[in-house]
Amino acid sequence: MEQLGERLRKLRKDRKVLQQTMADELGVSLRSYQFYESGEYDPNLPNLIALADYFQVSLDYLVGRSDEP
């Protein structure tokens, strides 16, 4: 099952969005967003919700608990 970072990377690349754009959307540094995709850090709850809203997927899908977006 895919992990959060893998899902973020796939969703971002499918939409042809830059990591810097995602960082700007969340109000975090580029490096922080890169840590999210690499799995070194997990985003806080407000950022998880913002990511799910941005990609129009459920939180369960985003964190790998479901395969249904």
PDB file of N, CA, C and O in Angstrom:
ATOM      1  N   MET A   1       0.844  -1.189   0.000  1.00  0.00           N
ATOM      2  CA  MET A   1       0.000   0.000   0.000  1.00  0.00           C
ATOM      3  C   MET A   1       0.885   1.246   0.000  1.00  0.00           C
ATOM      4  O   MET A   1       1.896   1.300   0.700  1.00  0.00           O
ATOM      5  N   GLU A   2       0.496   2.239  -0.788  1.00  0.00           N
ATOM      6  CA  GLU A   2       1.277   3.463  -0.891  1.00  0.00           C
ATOM      7  C   GLU A   2       1.220   4.266   0.404  1.00  0.00           C
ATOM      8  O   GLU A   2       0.213   4.275   1.112  1.00  0.00           O
ATOM      9  N   GLN A   3       2.303   4.920   0.683  1.00  0.00           N
ATOM     10  CA  GLN A   3       2.390   5.794   1.844  1.00  0.00           C
ATOM     11  C   GLN A   3       2.078   7.232   1.429  1.00  0.00           C
ATOM     12  O   GLN A   3       1.969   7.538   0.242  1.00  0.00           O
ATOM     13  N   LEU A   4       1.939   8.094   2.411  1.00  0.00           N
ATOM     14  CA  LEU A   4       1.589   9.499   2.174  1.00  0.00           C
ATOM     15  C   LEU A   4       2.532  10.160   1.164  1.00  0.00           C
ATOM     16  O   LEU A   4       2.070  10.774   0.202  1.00  0.00           O
ATOM     17  N   GLY A   5       3.825  10.041   1.369  1.00  0.00           N
ATOM     18  CA  GLY A   5       4.781  10.694   0.478  1.00  0.00           C
ATOM     19  C   GLY A   5       4.658  10.232  -0.963  1.00  0.00           C
ATOM     20  O   GLY A   5       4.752  11.033  -1.892  1.00  0.00           O
ATOM     21  N   GLU A   6       4.445   8.928  -1.142  1.00  0.00           N
ATOM     22  CA  GLU A   6       4.282   8.384  -2.492  1.00  0.00           C
ATOM     23  C   GLU A   6       3.016   8.925  -3.147  1.00  0.00           C
ATOM     24  O   GLU A   6       3.008   9.264  -4.331  1.00  0.00           O
ATOM     25  N   ARG A   7       1.949   8.999  -2.360  1.00  0.00           N
ATOM     26  CA  ARG A   7       0.693   9.533  -2.901  1.00  0.00           C
ATOM     27  C   ARG A   7       0.853  11.003  -3.268  1.00  0.00           C
ATOM     28  O   ARG A   7       0.397  11.433  -4.327  1.00  0.00           O
ATOM     29  N   LEU A   8       1.502  11.777  -2.391  1.00  0.00           N
ATOM     30  CA  LEU A   8       1.698  13.195  -2.695  1.00  0.00           C
ATOM     31  C   LEU A   8       2.479  13.369  -3.987  1.00  0.00           C
ATOM     32  O   LEU A   8       2.099  14.164  -4.847  1.00  0.00           O
ATOM     33  N   ARG A   9       3.558  12.636  -4.120  1.00  0.00           N
ATOM     34  CA  ARG A   9       4.409  12.741  -5.313  1.00  0.00           C
ATOM     35  C   ARG A   9       3.601  12.381  -6.571  1.00  0.00           C
ATOM     36  O   ARG A   9       3.661  13.087  -7.577  1.00  0.00           O
ATOM     37  N   LYS A  10       2.856  11.292  -6.503  1.00  0.00           N
ATOM     38  CA  LYS A  10       2.075  10.859  -7.664  1.00  0.00           C
ATOM     39  C   LYS A  10       1.002  11.884  -8.021  1.00  0.00           C
ATOM     40  O   LYS A  10       0.857  12.244  -9.189  1.00  0.00           O
ATOM     41  N   LEU A  11       0.254  12.354  -7.034  1.00  0.00           N
ATOM     42  CA  LEU A  11      -0.790  13.344  -7.297  1.00  0.00           C
ATOM     43  C   LEU A  11      -0.203  14.624  -7.886  1.00  0.00           C
ATOM     44  O   LEU A  11      -0.756  15.193  -8.827  1.00  0.00           O
ATOM     45  N   ARG A  12       0.914  15.070  -7.328  1.00  0.00           N
ATOM     46  CA  ARG A  12       1.541  16.303  -7.808  1.00  0.00           C
ATOM     47  C   ARG A  12       2.031  16.138  -9.239  1.00  0.00           C
ATOM     48  O   ARG A  12       1.801  17.008 -10.080  1.00  0.00           O
ATOM     49  N   LYS A  13       2.702  15.031  -9.519  1.00  0.00           N
ATOM     50  CA  LYS A  13       3.239  14.815 -10.862  1.00  0.00           C
ATOM     51  C   LYS A  13       2.129  14.605 -11.884  1.00  0.00           C
ATOM     52  O   LYS A  13       2.241  15.067 -13.019  1.00  0.00           O
ATOM     53  N   ASP A  14       1.063  13.918 -11.499  1.00  0.00           N
ATOM     54  CA  ASP A  14      -0.067  13.732 -12.411  1.00  0.00           C
ATOM     55  C   ASP A  14      -0.657  15.063 -12.840  1.00  0.00           C
ATOM     56  O   ASP A  14      -1.159  15.195 -13.956  1.00  0.00           O
ATOM     57  N   ARG A  15      -0.595  16.043 -11.962  1.00  0.00           N
ATOM     58  CA  ARG A  15      -1.149  17.372 -12.264  1.00  0.00           C
ATOM     59  C   ARG A  15      -0.092  18.358 -12.753  1.00  0.00           C
ATOM     60  O   ARG A  15      -0.378  19.531 -12.994  1.00  0.00           O
ATOM     61  N   LYS A  16       1.138  17.857 -12.894  1.00  0.00           N
ATOM     62  CA  LYS A  16       2.253  18.675 -13.407  1.00  0.00           C
ATOM     63  C   LYS A  16       2.447  19.950 -12.584  1.00  0.00           C
ATOM     64  O   LYS A  16       2.579  21.049 -13.124  1.00  0.00           O
ATOM     65  N   VAL A  17       2.460  19.768 -11.265  1.00  0.00           N
ATOM     66  CA  VAL A  17       2.645  20.878 -10.333  1.00  0.00           C
ATOM     67  C   VAL A  17       4.048  20.767  -9.730  1.00  0.00           C
ATOM     68  O   VAL A  17       4.500  19.669  -9.403  1.00  0.00           O
ATOM     69  N   LEU A  18       4.725  21.885  -9.587  1.00  0.00           N
ATOM     70  CA  LEU A  18       6.053  21.897  -8.982  1.00  0.00           C
ATOM     71  C   LEU A  18       5.985  21.770  -7.464  1.00  0.00           C
ATOM     72  O   LEU A  18       4.995  22.159  -6.843  1.00  0.00           O
ATOM     73  N   GLN A  19       7.036  21.228  -6.879  1.00  0.00           N
ATOM     74  CA  GLN A  19       7.111  21.156  -5.417  1.00  0.00           C
ATOM     75  C   GLN A  19       7.030  22.554  -4.813  1.00  0.00           C
ATOM     76  O   GLN A  19       6.404  22.738  -3.770  1.00  0.00           O
ATOM     77  N   GLN A  20       7.652  23.538  -5.451  1.00  0.00           N
ATOM     78  CA  GLN A  20       7.621  24.906  -4.921  1.00  0.00           C
ATOM     79  C   GLN A  20       6.189  25.437  -4.895  1.00  0.00           C
ATOM     80  O   GLN A  20       5.803  26.138  -3.960  1.00  0.00           O
ATOM     81  N   THR A  21       5.413  25.110  -5.906  1.00  0.00           N
ATOM     82  CA  THR A  21       4.013  25.533  -5.948  1.00  0.00           C
ATOM     83  C   THR A  21       3.248  24.943  -4.772  1.00  0.00           C
ATOM     84  O   THR A  21       2.462  25.635  -4.126  1.00  0.00           O
ATOM     85  N   MET A  22       3.478  23.664  -4.495  1.00  0.00           N
ATOM     86  CA  MET A  22       2.809  23.016  -3.365  1.00  0.00           C
ATOM     87  C   MET A  22       3.238  23.647  -2.046  1.00  0.00           C
ATOM     88  O   MET A  22       2.409  23.883  -1.167  1.00  0.00           O
ATOM     89  N   ALA A  23       4.519  23.917  -1.910  1.00  0.00           N
ATOM     90  CA  ALA A  23       5.015  24.558  -0.693  1.00  0.00           C
ATOM     91  C   ALA A  23       4.342  25.916  -0.498  1.00  0.00           C
ATOM     92  O   ALA A  23       3.933  26.261   0.610  1.00  0.00           O
ATOM     93  N   ASP A  24       4.232  26.677  -1.578  1.00  0.00           N
ATOM     94  CA  ASP A  24       3.582  27.987  -1.510  1.00  0.00           C
ATOM     95  C   ASP A  24       2.111  27.849  -1.122  1.00  0.00           C
ATOM     96  O   ASP A  24       1.605  28.633  -0.319  1.00  0.00           O
ATOM     97  N   GLU A  25       1.428  26.864  -1.686  1.00  0.00           N
ATOM     98  CA  GLU A  25       0.009  26.630  -1.363  1.00  0.00           C
ATOM     99  C   GLU A  25      -0.181  26.360   0.129  1.00  0.00           C
ATOM    100  O   GLU A  25      -1.164  26.798   0.728  1.00  0.00           O
ATOM    101  N   LEU A  26       0.774  25.631   0.725  1.00  0.00           N
ATOM    102  CA  LEU A  26       0.672  25.253   2.132  1.00  0.00           C
ATOM    103  C   LEU A  26       1.281  26.290   3.076  1.00  0.00           C
ATOM    104  O   LEU A  26       1.044  26.249   4.283  1.00  0.00           O
ATOM    105  N   GLY A  27       2.062  27.215   2.525  1.00  0.00           N
ATOM    106  CA  GLY A  27       2.725  28.202   3.367  1.00  0.00           C
ATOM    107  C   GLY A  27       3.897  27.605   4.132  1.00  0.00           C
ATOM    108  O   GLY A  27       4.196  28.017   5.253  1.00  0.00           O
ATOM    109  N   VAL A  28       4.560  26.625   3.512  1.00  0.00           N
ATOM    110  CA  VAL A  28       5.739  26.005   4.126  1.00  0.00           C
ATOM    111  C   VAL A  28       6.921  26.192   3.190  1.00  0.00           C
ATOM    112  O   VAL A  28       6.760  26.584   2.034  1.00  0.00           O
ATOM    113  N   SER A  29       8.105  25.907   3.700  1.00  0.00           N
ATOM    114  CA  SER A  29       9.295  26.020   2.859  1.00  0.00           C
ATOM    115  C   SER A  29       9.324  24.876   1.841  1.00  0.00           C
ATOM    116  O   SER A  29       8.682  23.843   2.030  1.00  0.00           O
ATOM    117  N   LEU A  30      10.064  25.079   0.782  1.00  0.00           N
ATOM    118  CA  LEU A  30      10.241  24.028  -0.211  1.00  0.00           C
ATOM    119  C   LEU A  30      10.789  22.770   0.449  1.00  0.00           C
ATOM    120  O   LEU A  30      10.320  21.666   0.171  1.00  0.00           O
ATOM    121  N   ARG A  31      11.774  22.932   1.316  1.00  0.00           N
ATOM    122  CA  ARG A  31      12.390  21.777   1.973  1.00  0.00           C
ATOM    123  C   ARG A  31      11.380  21.018   2.838  1.00  0.00           C
ATOM    124  O   ARG A  31      11.403  19.788   2.885  1.00  0.00           O
ATOM    125  N   SER A  32      10.506  21.739   3.512  1.00  0.00           N
ATOM    126  CA  SER A  32       9.475  21.070   4.311  1.00  0.00           C
ATOM    127  C   SER A  32       8.582  20.216   3.421  1.00  0.00           C
ATOM    128  O   SER A  32       8.275  19.071   3.752  1.00  0.00           O
ATOM    129  N   TYR A  33       8.166  20.777   2.291  1.00  0.00           N
ATOM    130  CA  TYR A  33       7.328  19.993   1.386  1.00  0.00           C
ATOM    131  C   TYR A  33       8.094  18.782   0.855  1.00  0.00           C
ATOM    132  O   TYR A  33       7.531  17.694   0.734  1.00  0.00           O
ATOM    133  N   GLN A  34       9.361  18.967   0.543  1.00  0.00           N
ATOM    134  CA  GLN A  34      10.170  17.834   0.079  1.00  0.00           C
ATOM    135  C   GLN A  34      10.256  16.750   1.148  1.00  0.00           C
ATOM    136  O   GLN A  34      10.258  15.561   0.829  1.00  0.00           O
ATOM    137  N   PHE A  35      10.326  17.150   2.398  1.00  0.00           N
ATOM    138  CA  PHE A  35      10.317  16.172   3.497  1.00  0.00           C
ATOM    139  C   PHE A  35       8.995  15.405   3.529  1.00  0.00           C
ATOM    140  O   PHE A  35       8.986  14.211   3.829  1.00  0.00           O
ATOM    141  N   TYR A  36       7.884  16.070   3.225  1.00  0.00           N
ATOM    142  CA  TYR A  36       6.599  15.379   3.179  1.00  0.00           C
ATOM    143  C   TYR A  36       6.626  14.278   2.119  1.00  0.00           C
ATOM    144  O   TYR A  36       6.202  13.150   2.372  1.00  0.00           O
ATOM    145  N   GLU A  37       7.129  14.617   0.935  1.00  0.00           N
ATOM    146  CA  GLU A  37       7.160  13.630  -0.149  1.00  0.00           C
ATOM    147  C   GLU A  37       8.155  12.506   0.129  1.00  0.00           C
ATOM    148  O   GLU A  37       7.936  11.368  -0.286  1.00  0.00           O
ATOM    149  N   SER A  38       9.227  12.812   0.816  1.00  0.00           N
ATOM    150  CA  SER A  38      10.227  11.770   1.094  1.00  0.00           C
ATOM    151  C   SER A  38       9.842  10.909   2.294  1.00  0.00           C
ATOM    152  O   SER A  38      10.447   9.864   2.531  1.00  0.00           O
ATOM    153  N   GLY A  39       8.840  11.347   3.044  1.00  0.00           N
ATOM    154  CA  GLY A  39       8.397  10.600   4.207  1.00  0.00           C
ATOM    155  C   GLY A  39       9.186  10.896   5.469  1.00  0.00           C
ATOM    156  O   GLY A  39       8.993  10.235   6.490  1.00  0.00           O
ATOM    157  N   GLU A  40      10.075  11.885   5.411  1.00  0.00           N
ATOM    158  CA  GLU A  40      10.860  12.237   6.597  1.00  0.00           C
ATOM    159  C   GLU A  40      10.014  12.955   7.642  1.00  0.00           C
ATOM    160  O   GLU A  40      10.227  12.790   8.843  1.00  0.00           O
ATOM    161  N   TYR A  41       9.048  13.756   7.176  1.00  0.00           N
ATOM    162  CA  TYR A  41       8.129  14.462   8.063  1.00  0.00           C
ATOM    163  C   TYR A  41       6.712  14.233   7.560  1.00  0.00           C
ATOM    164  O   TYR A  41       6.491  14.012   6.369  1.00  0.00           O
ATOM    165  N   ASP A  42       5.764  14.287   8.472  1.00  0.00           N
ATOM    166  CA  ASP A  42       4.353  14.250   8.100  1.00  0.00           C
ATOM    167  C   ASP A  42       3.776  15.645   8.274  1.00  0.00           C
ATOM    168  O   ASP A  42       4.103  16.334   9.240  1.00  0.00           O
ATOM    169  N   PRO A  43       2.917  16.073   7.345  1.00  0.00           N
ATOM    170  CA  PRO A  43       2.278  17.375   7.505  1.00  0.00           C
ATOM    171  C   PRO A  43       1.332  17.366   8.698  1.00  0.00           C
ATOM    172  O   PRO A  43       0.803  16.322   9.079  1.00  0.00           O
ATOM    173  N   ASN A  44       1.129  18.538   9.281  1.00  0.00           N
ATOM    174  CA  ASN A  44       0.174  18.640  10.382  1.00  0.00           C
ATOM    175  C   ASN A  44      -1.252  18.515   9.822  1.00  0.00           C
ATOM    176  O   ASN A  44      -1.452  18.546   8.608  1.00  0.00           O
ATOM    177  N   LEU A  45      -2.217  18.378  10.700  1.00  0.00           N
ATOM    178  CA  LEU A  45      -3.591  18.139  10.274  1.00  0.00           C
ATOM    179  C   LEU A  45      -4.130  19.231   9.340  1.00  0.00           C
ATOM    180  O   LEU A  45      -4.718  18.897   8.311  1.00  0.00           O
ATOM    181  N   PRO A  46      -3.955  20.514   9.655  1.00  0.00           N
ATOM    182  CA  PRO A  46      -4.459  21.532   8.718  1.00  0.00           C
ATOM    183  C   PRO A  46      -3.832  21.403   7.321  1.00  0.00           C
ATOM    184  O   PRO A  46      -4.511  21.619   6.317  1.00  0.00           O
ATOM    185  N   ASN A  47      -2.546  21.054   7.253  1.00  0.00           N
ATOM    186  CA  ASN A  47      -1.913  20.891   5.949  1.00  0.00           C
ATOM    187  C   ASN A  47      -2.386  19.618   5.250  1.00  0.00           C
ATOM    188  O   ASN A  47      -2.515  19.596   4.026  1.00  0.00           O
ATOM    189  N   LEU A  48      -2.642  18.565   6.012  1.00  0.00           N
ATOM    190  CA  LEU A  48      -3.207  17.348   5.410  1.00  0.00           C
ATOM    191  C   LEU A  48      -4.560  17.649   4.773  1.00  0.00           C
ATOM    192  O   LEU A  48      -4.849  17.218   3.656  1.00  0.00           O
ATOM    193  N   ILE A  49      -5.374  18.389   5.499  1.00  0.00           N
ATOM    194  CA  ILE A  49      -6.697  18.760   4.968  1.00  0.00           C
ATOM    195  C   ILE A  49      -6.538  19.630   3.727  1.00  0.00           C
ATOM    196  O   ILE A  49      -7.247  19.439   2.739  1.00  0.00           O
ATOM    197  N   ALA A  50      -5.612  20.582   3.773  1.00  0.00           N
ATOM    198  CA  ALA A  50      -5.371  21.450   2.616  1.00  0.00           C
ATOM    199  C   ALA A  50      -4.908  20.643   1.411  1.00  0.00           C
ATOM    200  O   ALA A  50      -5.322  20.919   0.285  1.00  0.00           O
ATOM    201  N   LEU A  51      -4.053  19.650   1.635  1.00  0.00           N
ATOM    202  CA  LEU A  51      -3.574  18.802   0.540  1.00  0.00           C
ATOM    203  C   LEU A  51      -4.724  17.981  -0.048  1.00  0.00           C
ATOM    204  O   LEU A  51      -4.862  17.888  -1.267  1.00  0.00           O
ATOM    205  N   ALA A  52      -5.538  17.394   0.807  1.00  0.00           N
ATOM    206  CA  ALA A  52      -6.674  16.610   0.332  1.00  0.00           C
ATOM    207  C   ALA A  52      -7.632  17.498  -0.477  1.00  0.00           C
ATOM    208  O   ALA A  52      -8.134  17.084  -1.522  1.00  0.00           O
ATOM    209  N   ASP A  53      -7.877  18.703   0.010  1.00  0.00           N
ATOM    210  CA  ASP A  53      -8.745  19.635  -0.720  1.00  0.00           C
ATOM    211  C   ASP A  53      -8.121  20.034  -2.054  1.00  0.00           C
ATOM    212  O   ASP A  53      -8.808  20.067  -3.075  1.00  0.00           O
ATOM    213  N   TYR A  54      -6.838  20.333  -2.052  1.00  0.00           N
ATOM    214  CA  TYR A  54      -6.149  20.759  -3.269  1.00  0.00           C
ATOM    215  C   TYR A  54      -6.249  19.681  -4.344  1.00  0.00           C
ATOM    216  O   TYR A  54      -6.557  19.970  -5.501  1.00  0.00           O
ATOM    217  N   PHE A  55      -5.983  18.429  -3.948  1.00  0.00           N
ATOM    218  CA  PHE A  55      -5.994  17.329  -4.914  1.00  0.00           C
ATOM    219  C   PHE A  55      -7.370  16.692  -5.079  1.00  0.00           C
ATOM    220  O   PHE A  55      -7.537  15.773  -5.880  1.00  0.00           O
ATOM    221  N   GLN A  56      -8.353  17.175  -4.326  1.00  0.00           N
ATOM    222  CA  GLN A  56      -9.730  16.691  -4.378  1.00  0.00           C
ATOM    223  C   GLN A  56      -9.804  15.179  -4.141  1.00  0.00           C
ATOM    224  O   GLN A  56     -10.422  14.432  -4.900  1.00  0.00           O
ATOM    225  N   VAL A  57      -9.146  14.763  -3.053  1.00  0.00           N
ATOM    226  CA  VAL A  57      -9.170  13.365  -2.624  1.00  0.00           C
ATOM    227  C   VAL A  57      -9.523  13.326  -1.140  1.00  0.00           C
ATOM    228  O   VAL A  57      -9.473  14.344  -0.449  1.00  0.00           O
ATOM    229  N   SER A  58      -9.878  12.139  -0.664  1.00  0.00           N
ATOM    230  CA  SER A  58     -10.182  12.000   0.761  1.00  0.00           C
ATOM    231  C   SER A  58      -8.893  11.915   1.570  1.00  0.00           C
ATOM    232  O   SER A  58      -7.831  11.590   1.041  1.00  0.00           O
ATOM    233  N   LEU A  59      -9.006  12.208   2.847  1.00  0.00           N
ATOM    234  CA  LEU A  59      -7.855  12.046   3.737  1.00  0.00           C
ATOM    235  C   LEU A  59      -7.425  10.588   3.795  1.00  0.00           C
ATOM    236  O   LEU A  59      -6.230  10.296   3.830  1.00  0.00           O
ATOM    237  N   ASP A  60      -8.386   9.672   3.805  1.00  0.00           N
ATOM    238  CA  ASP A  60      -8.053   8.247   3.827  1.00  0.00           C
ATOM    239  C   ASP A  60      -7.219   7.855   2.610  1.00  0.00           C
ATOM    240  O   ASP A  60      -6.253   7.103   2.737  1.00  0.00           O
ATOM    241  N   TYR A  61      -7.584   8.356   1.441  1.00  0.00           N
ATOM    242  CA  TYR A  61      -6.799   8.067   0.237  1.00  0.00           C
ATOM    243  C   TYR A  61      -5.397   8.661   0.366  1.00  0.00           C
ATOM    244  O   TYR A  61      -4.401   7.999   0.074  1.00  0.00           O
ATOM    245  N   LEU A  62      -5.336   9.904   0.801  1.00  0.00           N
ATOM    246  CA  LEU A  62      -4.061  10.604   0.884  1.00  0.00           C
ATOM    247  C   LEU A  62      -3.069   9.874   1.794  1.00  0.00           C
ATOM    248  O   LEU A  62      -1.883   9.782   1.477  1.00  0.00           O
ATOM    249  N   VAL A  63      -3.550   9.366   2.902  1.00  0.00           N
ATOM    250  CA  VAL A  63      -2.633   8.709   3.857  1.00  0.00           C
ATOM    251  C   VAL A  63      -2.506   7.212   3.618  1.00  0.00           C
ATOM    252  O   VAL A  63      -1.844   6.517   4.389  1.00  0.00           O
ATOM    253  N   GLY A  64      -3.135   6.705   2.556  1.00  0.00           N
ATOM    254  CA  GLY A  64      -2.955   5.302   2.204  1.00  0.00           C
ATOM    255  C   GLY A  64      -3.893   4.330   2.870  1.00  0.00           C
ATOM    256  O   GLY A  64      -3.651   3.124   2.833  1.00  0.00           O
ATOM    257  N   ARG A  65      -4.964   4.818   3.482  1.00  0.00           N
ATOM    258  CA  ARG A  65      -5.929   3.920   4.136  1.00  0.00           C
ATOM    259  C   ARG A  65      -6.987   3.416   3.181  1.00  0.00           C
ATOM    260  O   ARG A  65      -7.738   2.495   3.504  1.00  0.00           O
ATOM    261  N   SER A  66      -7.050   4.027   1.987  1.00  0.00           N
ATOM    262  CA  SER A  66      -8.040   3.643   0.991  1.00  0.00           C
ATOM    263  C   SER A  66      -7.424   3.818  -0.388  1.00  0.00           C
ATOM    264  O   SER A  66      -6.548   4.660  -0.583  1.00  0.00           O
ATOM    265  N   ASP A  67      -7.886   3.023  -1.336  1.00  0.00           N
ATOM    266  CA  ASP A  67      -7.438   3.184  -2.712  1.00  0.00           C
ATOM    267  C   ASP A  67      -8.454   3.960  -3.548  1.00  0.00           C
ATOM    268  O   ASP A  67      -8.282   4.133  -4.754  1.00  0.00           O
ATOM    269  N   GLU A  68      -9.508   4.419  -2.892  1.00  0.00           N
ATOM    270  CA  GLU A  68     -10.543   5.218  -3.573  1.00  0.00           C
ATOM    271  C   GLU A  68     -10.300   6.699  -3.281  1.00  0.00           C
ATOM    272  O   GLU A  68     -10.436   7.143  -2.141  1.00  0.00           O
ATOM    273  N   PRO A  69      -9.940   7.457  -4.318  1.00  0.00           N
ATOM    274  CA  PRO A  69      -9.670   8.899  -4.112  1.00  0.00           C
ATOM    275  C   PRO A  69     -10.853   9.643  -3.572  1.00  0.00           C
ATOM    276  O   PRO A  69     -10.774  10.851  -3.352  1.00  0.00           O
TER     277      PRO A  69
END
